[in-house]
Amino acid sequence: MVDLLGRTGQLDEAEKFIVPMSIEVAVTAWGALLGACANHGNLEMGREVADRLFELQPDNPANYVLLSNMHSREGRLKEADEVRRLMSVNGLKNDLGCSWVDIKNMTFVFTARDRSHPMTGEIYEILGRLEELVKKKGYVPQVRFPVNSIGDYKERDLWYHSERLTLAFALVSYSMAIT
């Protein structure tokens, strides 16, 4: 219910729904509300929800990353860096996400900017072609904010997320199987 309310932007109603819950159940609900705050750009409520989650789940890096990203989106890079510092002080790391695909009974795993696969050249060539095609159709990447004050989140990085590398590899693999 919290997720549904959050998706529709009814953040105050979602919060009221969580308050009477037991702590065990509330942790998941607070996490859903934090995600909704991020999606709807409600930094003020997001900070309050994150503070609760830091108490309930001090070892969950996802809560810190989400709050840091919310600050970044609002151009509050100093606050974003402070959340990342707090994460580091608490000994937490943001694990790299990965994507995978099964082809011919083999599982292939990719992480962002992965260049470890023997078909890296073909994979990145396909990504380049896909980028050209979608831009011709009017795609404009969302790059209005840097991840941190160094500003290392660039448009180019969006094309090298793990899921895009995985898709490109699947396209290359299937096209090779067909020809």
N, C-alpha and C positions, 0 to 999 in steps of 0.2 A: 504494500500500500504506500509506503514511504517513497519507493521508487516511482510509482505512478504519479503521485502528487508532485514529486520533484521534477519529473519529465514535463509536466504541464506548467511548471513555474510556480506552483502553489507551495512555496518553501516554508512559509509560516505555518500552514496547515500540517505540513509534513513534520515539522519540529514538534508541534502540539501532539501529534500522534506518537512520537517517540518517547516523550517525557515519562509517561507512566509505565513504560516497559521495564522488564528486568534487565540488569546490566548485561547478562550474557546475550540476550536478543538485541539489546540496544546497540551494541558495538557494530553489528552489520548494518543496522538502520542508520546510525550516524555516518557510517562510510558512504551509504547511498546518498544521504543528504549532502555530504561534502562534494560528491561528484555532481549533484544537481546544482549546488552553489557555483561550482566551476563552470558548468554548462550555461548557466544563466547570468554569469558575471557578477554574482553577489559576494563581493570580497568581504564585506563586513560580517555577514552571517558565516561565511566560509572560515574566517579566522576564529570565530567563537566555536564552531563545530570542530575545527581542527584542534583547538585547545582541549576540548573534551576527549577527542580521540588520542591526543598525546598522553593524556592521563590513563585512558582505558587500554590503549595499545601502544605503549611507548616504543616498542620494537618493530613497528610496521612502517617501513620506509615509504610506502605508497602515500600515506597521509601527508608526509613532509613534502614529497615531490609535488603532489597536487596543490598544496598551499603555495609552494614556491612558484609553480607555474601560474597560479592565479595572480600573484604579485607581479610576475613578469608581464603578463597580459595587460596589466594596468599601468605598466611603465615604472613600477616600484621596484627597481632593480636592487636597491640597497636592502630592502626587506626580503626580497627573494634570496639574495646571498646570505642573509642572516638565518633564514630557515634552513638553507643548505649547510651552513656552518653548524647549526644546532644538530642537524642530522649527523654530521661528521663527529661532533663531540660525543654524541650518544653511540658512536661506533656503528652507524648504519650506512649501508651502501645501496645505491639504486642498481639493482641487477638489470643487465641488458635484456631486453625482450628478444624473443626469437620466434621465427615462423618455420614451418616445415611442410614438406610435401612428400607423399609416397608415390614413387614411380617404379614400376616393375619390381614390387616387393622390397624396395629399398627406401629408407627414409633419409631425406636430405634436409639439413637444418641450416638456417641462415640467421645471422644477426645483422644489425644495422651496419652499413658500409663494409660488409663482409667481402673479402677478396681472397678467401682461402680455397674456393672451389676451382678445379682445373678448367672449368668453362667460364671463368670470370669475364674474359673478353667478350664472349657471345652474350652473356647475361647483361653486361653494361651496354652493349650495342643495342640490344632489344629495348632496354630502358630508355636509351636516347631516342629511339624511334617512337616509342610510346609517348614520351614527353612532347615531342614535336607534334604528334597527332592530336593529343588532347589540348594542347595550347592553340592549335588551329581551330579547334571546336569551341574555344572560349574559356578554357580552364584557367583560373588565376589562383595560384597557391596562397595559402594564408600564412604570411610571414611578417605580420605586423609587430611582432615582439621578439626580442632575443631571449634565450633561456637564461642567460646570466649577463652580468655587466660587461663581460668581454665581448658579447655580441656574436657568439660563435654559432648561432642558429640561422643558417642561410637557406635560401630557396633550394640550392643544390642538394642540401642534406635531405630534403623531403623525398627526393627521388631514390634515396638509398636506404630507406627503411626496410626492415627485414621482410615484411609482407610483399613489398614490391620486388625485391630480389627473388623471393620465392616464386612469385607469379612469372617473372621473366624467365627463370630457370625452367619452370613447367612449360612455358610456351616454346622455349628452345628444345626441350626434351621431346615434347609431343610432335613438333615440326620435324625433328630428325627421325622419329619413328614412322611418320607418314611418308617421308620422301625416300 
